[in-house]
Amino acid sequence: MEYKKYLPLGSVVLLKGGKKRLMITGFCIITGNDKDGMFDYCGCLYPEGSVSSEKMALFNHDQIKKIYAIGFSDDEEKEFKKKLDEMVKKEK
Protein backbone atom coordinates (compact mmCIF):
# COMPACT_ATOMS: atom_id res chain seq x y z
CA MET A 1 0.00 0.00 0.00
CA GLU A 2 1.31 3.44 -0.88
CA TYR A 3 1.02 6.19 1.73
CA LYS A 4 0.86 9.84 0.87
CA LYS A 5 2.87 12.30 2.87
CA TYR A 6 2.51 13.09 5.69
CA LEU A 7 2.82 9.89 7.70
CA PRO A 8 1.62 10.13 11.31
CA LEU A 9 4.04 10.88 14.14
CA GLY A 10 5.59 7.72 15.46
CA SER A 11 5.77 6.05 12.05
CA VAL A 12 8.94 4.01 11.60
CA VAL A 13 10.67 4.11 8.22
CA LEU A 14 13.88 3.14 6.46
CA LEU A 15 15.33 5.62 3.99
CA LYS A 16 16.75 4.69 0.61
CA GLY A 17 20.40 3.82 1.16
CA GLY A 18 19.82 3.75 4.93
CA LYS A 19 20.90 1.05 7.34
CA LYS A 20 19.09 2.28 10.47
CA ARG A 21 15.36 2.88 10.90
CA LEU A 22 13.98 6.30 11.87
CA MET A 23 10.86 7.28 13.80
CA ILE A 24 9.03 10.37 12.54
CA THR A 25 8.87 13.06 15.22
CA GLY A 26 7.86 16.20 13.28
CA PHE A 27 6.93 17.86 10.00
CA CYS A 28 8.04 20.67 7.68
CA ILE A 29 11.36 21.47 9.25
CA ILE A 30 13.05 24.53 7.74
CA THR A 31 16.82 24.75 7.84
CA GLY A 32 18.00 28.32 8.34
CA ASN A 33 15.78 31.06 6.92
CA ASP A 34 15.37 29.43 3.50
CA LYS A 35 11.95 27.90 2.77
CA ASP A 36 13.57 26.00 -0.11
CA GLY A 37 15.44 24.16 2.64
CA MET A 38 12.22 22.68 4.04
CA PHE A 39 12.10 18.95 4.72
CA ASP A 40 8.87 16.93 4.95
CA TYR A 41 9.93 15.17 8.15
CA CYS A 42 12.31 15.12 11.05
CA GLY A 43 13.02 11.97 12.96
CA CYS A 44 15.17 10.16 15.44
CA LEU A 45 16.89 6.80 15.45
CA TYR A 46 14.68 3.83 16.19
CA PRO A 47 14.60 2.26 18.79
CA GLU A 48 17.03 4.60 20.56
CA GLY A 49 14.86 7.73 20.28
CA SER A 50 16.19 11.27 20.67
CA VAL A 51 19.64 11.07 22.17
CA SER A 52 20.73 14.63 21.34
CA SER A 53 19.16 17.75 19.81
CA GLU A 54 22.03 17.71 17.32
CA LYS A 55 21.17 14.17 16.13
CA MET A 56 17.89 14.87 14.33
CA ALA A 57 17.40 13.35 10.86
CA LEU A 58 15.79 15.55 8.19
CA PHE A 59 14.29 13.86 5.15
CA ASN A 60 11.60 14.03 2.48
CA HIS A 61 8.80 11.61 1.69
CA ASP A 62 10.39 10.48 -1.58
CA GLN A 63 13.48 9.31 0.32
CA ILE A 64 11.51 6.64 2.19
CA LYS A 65 12.31 3.13 1.01
CA LYS A 66 10.16 1.11 3.41
CA ILE A 67 7.51 1.81 6.04
CA TYR A 68 7.74 -0.52 9.05
CA ALA A 69 4.97 0.96 11.20
CA ILE A 70 2.31 3.65 10.86
CA GLY A 71 1.95 5.96 13.86
CA PHE A 72 -1.25 6.77 15.71
CA SER A 73 -3.93 8.57 13.71
CA ASP A 74 -7.26 9.98 14.90
CA ASP A 75 -9.61 12.80 13.90
CA GLU A 76 -7.35 15.44 15.48
CA GLU A 77 -4.34 14.16 13.51
CA LYS A 78 -6.34 14.11 10.26
CA GLU A 79 -7.49 17.69 10.80
CA PHE A 80 -3.91 18.74 11.50
CA LYS A 81 -2.77 17.12 8.24
CA LYS A 82 -5.37 19.11 6.27
CA LYS A 83 -4.07 22.35 7.78
CA LEU A 84 -0.47 21.26 7.18
CA ASP A 85 -1.21 20.56 3.49
CA GLU A 86 -2.88 23.96 3.12
CA MET A 87 0.06 25.72 4.75
CA VAL A 88 2.62 23.96 2.56
CA LYS A 89 0.66 24.76 -0.62
CA LYS A 90 0.59 28.47 0.32
CA GLU A 91 4.37 28.48 0.87
CA LYS A 92 5.13 27.09 -2.61
C-alpha positions as CSV (number, residue, x, y, z in Angstrom):
1,M,0.0,0.0,0.0
2,E,1.3,3.4,-0.9
3,Y,1.0,6.2,1.7
4,K,0.9,9.8,0.9
5,K,2.9,12.3,2.9
6,Y,2.5,13.1,5.7
7,L,2.8,9.9,7.7
8,P,1.6,10.1,11.3
9,L,4.0,10.9,14.1
10,G,5.6,7.7,15.5
11,S,5.8,6.1,12.0
12,V,8.9,4.0,11.6
13,V,10.7,4.1,8.2
14,L,13.9,3.1,6.5
15,L,15.3,5.6,4.0
16,K,16.7,4.7,0.6
17,G,20.4,3.8,1.2
18,G,19.8,3.8,4.9
19,K,20.9,1.1,7.3
20,K,19.1,2.3,10.5
21,R,15.4,2.9,10.9
22,L,14.0,6.3,11.9
23,M,10.9,7.3,13.8
24,I,9.0,10.4,12.5
25,T,8.9,13.1,15.2
26,G,7.9,16.2,13.3
27,F,6.9,17.9,10.0
28,C,8.0,20.7,7.7
29,I,11.4,21.5,9.2
30,I,13.1,24.5,7.7
31,T,16.8,24.7,7.8
32,G,18.0,28.3,8.3
33,N,15.8,31.1,6.9
34,D,15.4,29.4,3.5
35,K,11.9,27.9,2.8
36,D,13.6,26.0,-0.1
37,G,15.4,24.2,2.6
38,M,12.2,22.7,4.0
39,F,12.1,18.9,4.7
40,D,8.9,16.9,5.0
41,Y,9.9,15.2,8.2
42,C,12.3,15.1,11.1
43,G,13.0,12.0,13.0
44,C,15.2,10.2,15.4
45,L,16.9,6.8,15.4
46,Y,14.7,3.8,16.2
47,P,14.6,2.3,18.8
48,E,17.0,4.6,20.6
49,G,14.9,7.7,20.3
50,S,16.2,11.3,20.7
51,V,19.6,11.1,22.2
52,S,20.7,14.6,21.3
53,S,19.2,17.8,19.8
54,E,22.0,17.7,17.3
55,K,21.2,14.2,16.1
56,M,17.9,14.9,14.3
57,A,17.4,13.3,10.9
58,L,15.8,15.6,8.2
59,F,14.3,13.9,5.2
60,N,11.6,14.0,2.5
61,H,8.8,11.6,1.7
62,D,10.4,10.5,-1.6
63,Q,13.5,9.3,0.3
64,I,11.5,6.6,2.2
65,K,12.3,3.1,1.0
66,K,10.2,1.1,3.4
67,I,7.5,1.8,6.0
68,Y,7.7,-0.5,9.0
69,A,5.0,1.0,11.2
70,I,2.3,3.6,10.9
71,G,2.0,6.0,13.9
72,F,-1.2,6.8,15.7
73,S,-3.9,8.6,13.7
74,D,-7.3,10.0,14.9
75,D,-9.6,12.8,13.9
76,E,-7.4,15.4,15.5
77,E,-4.3,14.2,13.5
78,K,-6.3,14.1,10.3
79,E,-7.5,17.7,10.8
80,F,-3.9,18.7,11.5
81,K,-2.8,17.1,8.2
82,K,-5.4,19.1,6.3
83,K,-4.1,22.3,7.8
84,L,-0.5,21.3,7.2
85,D,-1.2,20.6,3.5
86,E,-2.9,24.0,3.1
87,M,0.1,25.7,4.8
88,V,2.6,24.0,2.6
89,K,0.7,24.8,-0.6
90,K,0.6,28.5,0.3
91,E,4.4,28.5,0.9
92,K,5.1,27.1,-2.6
